[in-house]
Amino acid sequence: MFKSLSPNLKSSITRSITQTFEQYMTEIEWDPERYDMADFMKRWSAYITEKALWYEKIPDDVKYATQFHEEVAVRINEVIKKVLSEPPSEEQIASIQKMQEALNTQFVYECKAEAAFVEAELKKRYDA
């Protein structure tokens, strides 16, 4: 069912998963101990029903089908895995390293999205 959606609709769904996941992780400060899949899913569900323009474009029979939900769950896991496996850019690494040396900090980051969070946190301290 998910695969039968238009490419634009699938892309919009994927973007919403990515954005919601990254926002959620930022809110919990990328702390794996605070991560709660159920909480993330509540946030994504609220986003799609309240803000996502694409949600209304999906027919109701598809929205409420178990198969569709199972396929979206698979897509959510794929997107999260992709976000977590994308390495930080060389620019991010250099920027973070420079600020960490100046601030005498030792933040650890594993992926590009987490590096963006660390970089933003360090910039707050560096610019202060």
C-alpha positions, 0 to 999 in steps of 0.5 A: 500500500505504501509503495502504491503511493505517489513518489511525492507522497512517499517523499513527504512521508519520509521527510516528515519522519526524518524531521520529527525524529531529528527534532525529537532527538534534539529535544532529548539532547540525543540521550539514548537513555531518554529515547522512547519509541512510543513517545516518538511515535506519539509526536509523529502521529500528532505531526501528521494529523495536525500539520502535515499537508500530505496526510489529507491526500491519503485515502481513508481506506488506506490510512486505516488499513493494517497493512499500510501501518505495518509498511509505514512502521517499516519505513520509519525504522528504515529512516531512523536507521539511515539518520543514525548511520549517516556520518558527520561531514568533514566540515562538522568534524572540524568545526566541532573539534575546533570548538571542543578544543577552545571550550575544553569539552568532550561531546561525543557524536555518532552521526550527522544529525547528532553532530549538528546538535553538538555543533549548535550546542557548542556554538551557544557556548562558544559565542557566549 
